[in-house]
Amino acid sequence: MSHWQELERKYFMQTVARTPITLVRGQGARVWDEAGRQYLDFVAGWAVDSLGHCHPVVARAVTEQVRTLIHTSNQFYTVPQIQLAELLVQNSCLDKVFFCNSGAEANEGAVKLARRYGKLYLNGAYEVITANNSFHGRTLAMVAATGQAKFQEPYAPLPVGFTNVEYNNIEAIISATSDKTCAVMLEPLQGEGGVNIPDEGYLAAVRAWCDQKGILLILDEIQTGLGRTGTLFAYEQYEFEPDIMTLAKGLASGLPIGVILAKDEASVFSAGDHGSTFGGNPVACAAGYATLRFIIENGIPDNAGKVGEYLVSGLGRLKKKYPFIADVRGRGLLAAMEFSQDVASSVVTACLEGGLLVNRLKPNALRFMPPLIISNEEVDEALGILEKALLRVGS
Ligand SMILES: Cc1ncc(COP(=O)(O)O)c(C=O)c1O
C-alpha cells in the first residue's frame, strides 16, 4: 500500500472499496498512476469525463474563468450560468433550468418541484412512483426513491412519499398510482441498477399514463444524458418528452454540477422556494458550457452511438467464446457484461494489471462507460486486455 493509500485508510470514512492505485494525471481516455503506469480509462469518473481527461477546450474555459470570477452568489447575475442555461434549453425539449451541484441534489430538487406542482394543481398530491433497481442518489429522500434494498435498509426509516415498483412494467405504475401521486420518476435506461434497457413502448406508455392522470414525468438522465447513449438525451430515442429532467455527471467534464430542467407548465418554483449556494457557480458553468458546446458542435453523441455499437459487438464476440459470460447489453457507451458466477472483482483486478480500468457493477457484472471521444482503436485495445483477463479468471 502506498503512502497516500495508508493516509486515506487513516483519515477517511471507509465508504468506498477503492481500486488500489493512486491516479495523478489524465489525458484523453488515459490516466497515469503515481508510479507512472498508464491505464485506458473505461470508468471515466463514473460516466463523468465525457470529453476525456483534461480536454483542452474545457481546461481553457476553466482557466480563463478561474482568473476572471470564481464565485458570487445567486443574488447576482453571472454570465456562464446564463450561457449554459440557454444552450441547454435550445438543445432540449425543456424550457427552464435550476443549477445545483450533483445528481442527488438535482433529483431531490426535481421531487420538490413535483411536490410544489402537486400542492398547486393536484390537491396536495406528493407521492412519487419510482422503479426497482433504479438509482437516484444518496441523500435520504433519494435513497427512498432508489428502489434497491441495499441502499435503503441501513437507513430506515426513510422519508415517506416514494413507491418503488417493477421497472419496465406499465401495469405496476398504473396500480401504484393514487390520488396522492404527483409524479413518476425513472431513468430512461437504468445505469447503476444493471444497464437495464426498457422494452419498446414502455416509456411512451408511462408518458401516456402520466398525461391521462395529469401527473408529471421526471426523467433522470444523470447517467444517460449528454450523449452517452448515442443521442444528446436518451429520451430522443423513445419519442416522448419528460416534464422534468435532471442532469449532472457528464455535463461539466468533471466539475461538480447538477441541473433540473422543466417544461414551462411544470416550472412552478417561485422566489425563495428552492436554492443552492454553489449551484450555478461560474467555474462549473464555464466548464459545462465549453463541454456542451463541444458535444453539440462535434457530433459527440453520434460518435458514442457508433463506437458504442462497436464496443457492444466486441463484447458480444467475447460472450460467444467464453461460456461464463451470461449476457452483454448496452446502448451507446454505457454497456454491461454479466457473468454466470461472481467473478467481476477478479476480472477488474486482472484488467487493472493489464492496464485497463473497468467498473465492477455487481459481484457478477462489469460496466463500461469510457469517455465519449473514445475511438474504435482504443476499444480494440480495451477488448484485448479484457480478453486476457477473462482467460486468466476463467482458467
Ligand atoms: C441515474 C443517476 N441518478 C443520480 C445519481 C446520483 O448522482 P450524484 O452521485 O452526482 O449525486 C447517479 C449516480 O450514479 C445516477 O447514475
The ligand as an SDF file (V2000), in Angstrom:
LIG
                    3D

 16 16  0  0  0  0  0  0  0  0999 V2000
  -29.1190    7.8550  -12.7650 C   0  0  0  0  0  0  0  0  0  0  0  0
  -28.4190    8.5070  -11.6230 C   0  0  0  0  0  0  0  0  0  0  0  0
  -29.0740    9.3850  -10.8700 N   0  0  0  0  0  0  0  0  0  0  0  0
  -28.4830   10.0070   -9.8230 C   0  0  0  0  0  0  0  0  0  0  0  0
  -27.1790    9.7470   -9.4880 C   0  0  0  0  0  0  0  0  0  0  0  0
  -26.5410   10.4370   -8.3230 C   0  0  0  0  0  0  0  0  0  0  0  0
  -25.6330   11.3880   -8.7660 O   0  0  0  0  0  0  0  0  0  0  0  0
  -24.5590   12.0030   -7.7520 P   0  0  0  0  0  0  0  0  0  0  0  0
  -23.6360   10.9040   -7.3590 O   0  0  0  0  0  0  0  0  0  0  0  0
  -23.8980   13.1010   -8.5410 O   0  0  0  0  0  0  0  0  0  0  0  0
  -25.3140   12.5410   -6.5830 O   0  0  0  0  0  0  0  0  0  0  0  0
  -26.4510    8.8210  -10.2490 C   0  0  0  0  0  0  0  0  0  0  0  0
  -25.0610    8.4770   -9.8920 C   0  0  0  0  0  0  0  0  0  0  0  0
  -24.5510    7.4320  -10.2370 O   0  0  0  0  0  0  0  0  0  0  0  0
  -27.0820    8.1880  -11.3330 C   0  0  0  0  0  0  0  0  0  0  0  0
  -26.4490    7.2770  -12.0850 O   0  0  0  0  0  0  0  0  0  0  0  0
  1  2  1  0
  2  3  1  0
  2 15  2  0
  3  4  2  0
  4  5  1  0
  5  6  1  0
  5 12  2  0
  6  7  1  0
  7  8  1  0
  8  9  2  0
  8 10  1  0
  8 11  1  0
 12 13  1  0
 12 15  1  0
 13 14  2  0
 15 16  1  0
M  END
$$$$
